[in-house]
Amino acid sequence: MTRPPLKALQLLAVAGLPLVEPGDDLADLITTAIAKQGDALHDGDIVVIAQKVVSKSEGRYLMLASVAASPQARELAARTGKRPEYVEAILSESDEIVRCKGELIIAAHRLGYVMANAGIDESNIDQQDGDKVLLLPENPDASAATLRRDLCARSGAEVGVIVNDSFGRPFRNGVVSVALGADGVPSLSSQITMPDLFGRPLKVTEVAIADQIASAASLLMGEADEGQPVIVVRGFASDAPRCPASTLVRPKSRDMFR
Amino acid sequence: MTRPPLKALQLLAVAGLPLVEPGDDLADLITTAIAKQGDALHDGDIVVIAQKVVSKSEGRYLMLASVAASPQARELAARTGKRPEYVEAILSESDEIVRCKGELIIAAHRLGYVMANAGIDESNIDQQDGDKVLLLPENPDASAATLRRDLCARSGAEVGVIVNDSFGRPFRNGVVSVALGADGVPSLSSQITMPDLFGRPLKVTEVAIADQIASAASLLMGEADEGQPVIVVRGFASDAPRCPASTLVRPKSRDMFR
């Protein structure tokens, strides 16, 4: 019994979220903001939240003044025009520098994401108290799982959660949003080409469902902080097994471009 | 005067489209199917259509029996286990073979897309009349422009059009849908990080809007033929200038991974 195809999908921005501080209860902030809109989470909703907000709630700040730059960091900093302590932070978060050209450092984050600056964000961070950067969550799949548990508990609805972030990519201009973390979502789904209309052999294609949901939500987010960092995706349904966003990371050994 | 952020976005599947044949009037098929659903196109709607359907309407079939395989095609065919005539078709559509491993041929299509098999599809093609493959549209941006003109004329609504297709990608598992062609859409949009909440210098980020819309629509499409190859995206608005999907193709000279 195959599920009928989806007829419609709605994406709804959650307005009125406050700036998030370390220790803030994201599930509380989100459900309160949704209630103020006269809405509530429904079974099957997927809550997409910007990485930056999750990192802030987890206090993933790093004071650059506390970082000692290694010789490698100093060398890369000189090549790219970045601060040596910032480059040291990138190296600490990474397994490998994949490419380095001009100002750009493409690193393989310790969790496998290949991305600019190992995902360490400098923008929109309050500089009042010194040079501070924001790291990715320690474990974005775990962050998603925690938020999902809390959202389900508060709302009584069975929801999914995706933590998204914008990535540059080879071959194509412009960033797109992908799923760094996910829980309760079929992040990577095997789509079997069937029924084949003309009797050819079945073919299995893996589809990056969570990345596509992350990109869809990004259309409403704008820049995460002053924008709308939480989007509710309503109406998505799939029989595919749920799996974390880590399934979307291709190991180096199976990658033709590393 | 900045446009307020989007509050909501709707994606609606167009049901009941017939299998498309060469010469079919896509705008007629689409507007008729939408009318049967009791709906109509609205100003600002973006119609996302699967590449396969556009190629079929344009009769982009190639009979493999008519293809003479070159020595290079025979060699690549032997390495990948593919039919020499099929590999010859891939070579003819491409400027360069970017990677080749196992059964996989990643080619740079003459229009710059880096993709498996230069986008030549073997699946879901009626094999009654011999070995036939389906090429990408000759010029997907032009296909989008033609369809947009026809849809606007028939519906009276000012709509955008995106022709999408699923691509594999480096570093991450699973395919995602991207925009091969587009018209009436800000395919690549410069997002200026502003207002910066803490007074840091403005930063310009290019966002692949059309790719993200293509991915969003793909969530409802399923496999294009037996699935739902046309999706209406309702509620997207942007002040960014419209530009074709060709702006999303990064030239080889500016790519760090080629």
Boltz contact constraints between the chains, C-beta under 6 A:
constraints:
  - contact:
      token1: [A, 5]
      token2: [B, 222]
      max_distance: 6.0
  - contact:
      token1: [A, 5]
      token2: [B, 227]
      max_distance: 6.0
  - contact:
      token1: [A, 5]
      token2: [B, 228]
      max_distance: 6.0
  - contact:
      token1: [A, 6]
      token2: [B, 220]
      max_distance: 6.0
  - contact:
      token1: [A, 7]
      token2: [B, 13]
      max_distance: 6.0
  - contact:
      token1: [A, 8]
      token2: [B, 12]
      max_distance: 6.0
  - contact:
      token1: [A, 9]
      token2: [B, 11]
      max_distance: 6.0
  - contact:
      token1: [A, 9]
      token2: [B, 220]
      max_distance: 6.0
  - contact:
      token1: [A, 10]
      token2: [B, 10]
      max_distance: 6.0
  - contact:
      token1: [A, 11]
      token2: [B, 9]
      max_distance: 6.0
  - contact:
      token1: [A, 12]
      token2: [B, 8]
      max_distance: 6.0
  - contact:
      token1: [A, 13]
      token2: [B, 7]
      max_distance: 6.0
  - contact:
      token1: [A, 99]
      token2: [B, 256]
      max_distance: 6.0
  - contact:
      token1: [A, 101]
      token2: [B, 256]
      max_distance: 6.0
  - contact:
      token1: [A, 114]
      token2: [B, 171]
      max_distance: 6.0
  - contact:
      token1: [A, 123]
      token2: [B, 193]
      max_distance: 6.0
  - contact:
      token1: [A, 123]
      token2: [B, 203]
      max_distance: 6.0
  - contact:
      token1: [A, 124]
      token2: [B, 197]
      max_distance: 6.0
  - contact:
      token1: [A, 126]
      token2: [B, 198]
      max_distance: 6.0
  - contact:
      token1: [A, 127]
      token2: [B, 198]
      max_distance: 6.0
  - contact:
      token1: [A, 170]
      token2: [B, 170]
      max_distance: 6.0
  - contact:
      token1: [A, 170]
      token2: [B, 257]
      max_distance: 6.0
  - contact:
      token1: [A, 171]
      token2: [B, 114]
      max_distance: 6.0
  - contact:
      token1: [A, 171]
      token2: [B, 250]
      max_distance: 6.0
  - contact:
      token1: [A, 172]
      token2: [B, 248]
      max_distance: 6.0
  - contact:
      token1: [A, 172]
      token2: [B, 250]
      max_distance: 6.0
  - contact:
      token1: [A, 173]
      token2: [B, 188]
      max_distance: 6.0
  - contact:
      token1: [A, 173]
      token2: [B, 206]
      max_distance: 6.0
  - contact:
      token1: [A, 173]
      token2: [B, 248]
      max_distance: 6.0
  - contact:
      token1: [A, 173]
      token2: [B, 250]
      max_distance: 6.0
  - contact:
      token1: [A, 174]
      token2: [B, 188]
      max_distance: 6.0
  - contact:
      token1: [A, 174]
      token2: [B, 206]
      max_distance: 6.0
  - contact:
      token1: [A, 174]
      token2: [B, 207]
      max_distance: 6.0
  - contact:
      token1: [A, 174]
      token2: [B, 208]
      max_distance: 6.0
  - contact:
      token1: [A, 175]
      token2: [B, 207]
      max_distance: 6.0
  - contact:
      token1: [A, 176]
      token2: [B, 208]
      max_distance: 6.0
  - contact:
      token1: [A, 176]
      token2: [B, 211]
      max_distance: 6.0
  - contact:
      token1: [A, 176]
      token2: [B, 212]
      max_distance: 6.0
  - contact:
      token1: [A, 188]
      token2: [B, 173]
      max_distance: 6.0
  - contact:
      token1: [A, 188]
      token2: [B, 174]
      max_distance: 6.0
  - contact:
      token1: [A, 193]
      token2: [B, 123]
      max_distance: 6.0
  - contact:
      token1: [A, 193]
      token2: [B, 223]
      max_distance: 6.0
  - contact:
      token1: [A, 197]
      token2: [B, 124]
      max_distance: 6.0
  - contact:
      token1: [A, 198]
      token2: [B, 126]
      max_distance: 6.0
  - contact:
      token1: [A, 198]
      token2: [B, 127]
      max_distance: 6.0
  - contact:
      token1: [A, 203]
      token2: [B, 123]
      max_distance: 6.0
  - contact:
      token1: [A, 206]
      token2: [B, 173]
      max_distance: 6.0
  - contact:
      token1: [A, 206]
      token2: [B, 174]
      max_distance: 6.0
  - contact:
      token1: [A, 207]
      token2: [B, 174]
      max_distance: 6.0
  - contact:
      token1: [A, 207]
      token2: [B, 175]
      max_distance: 6.0
  - contact:
      token1: [A, 208]
      token2: [B, 174]
      max_distance: 6.0
  - contact:
      token1: [A, 208]
      token2: [B, 176]
      max_distance: 6.0
  - contact:
      token1: [A, 211]
      token2: [B, 176]
      max_distance: 6.0
  - contact:
      token1: [A, 212]
      token2: [B, 176]
      max_distance: 6.0
  - contact:
      token1: [A, 212]
      token2: [B, 215]
      max_distance: 6.0
  - contact:
      token1: [A, 212]
      token2: [B, 218]
      max_distance: 6.0
  - contact:
      token1: [A, 212]
      token2: [B, 219]
      max_distance: 6.0
  - contact:
      token1: [A, 215]
      token2: [B, 212]
      max_distance: 6.0
  - contact:
      token1: [A, 215]
      token2: [B, 215]
      max_distance: 6.0
  - contact:
      token1: [A, 216]
      token2: [B, 216]
      max_distance: 6.0
  - contact:
      token1: [A, 218]
      token2: [B, 212]
      max_distance: 6.0
  - contact:
      token1: [A, 219]
      token2: [B, 212]
      max_distance: 6.0
  - contact:
      token1: [A, 220]
      token2: [B, 6]
      max_distance: 6.0
  - contact:
      token1: [A, 220]
      token2: [B, 9]
      max_distance: 6.0
  - contact:
      token1: [A, 222]
      token2: [B, 5]
      max_distance: 6.0
  - contact:
      token1: [A, 223]
      token2: [B, 193]
      max_distance: 6.0
  - contact:
      token1: [A, 227]
      token2: [B, 5]
      max_distance: 6.0
  - contact:
      token1: [A, 228]
      token2: [B, 5]
      max_distance: 6.0
  - contact:
      token1: [A, 248]
      token2: [B, 172]
      max_distance: 6.0
  - contact:
      token1: [A, 248]
      token2: [B, 173]
      max_distance: 6.0
  - contact:
      token1: [A, 250]
      token2: [B, 171]
      max_distance: 6.0
  - contact:
      token1: [A, 250]
      token2: [B, 172]
      max_distance: 6.0
  - contact:
      token1: [A, 250]
      token2: [B, 173]
      max_distance: 6.0
  - contact:
      token1: [A, 256]
      token2: [B, 99]
      max_distance: 6.0
  - contact:
      token1: [A, 256]
      token2: [B, 101]
      max_distance: 6.0
  - contact:
      token1: [A, 257]
      token2: [B, 170]
      max_distance: 6.0
  - contact:
      token1: [A, 257]
      token2: [B, 257]
      max_distance: 6.0
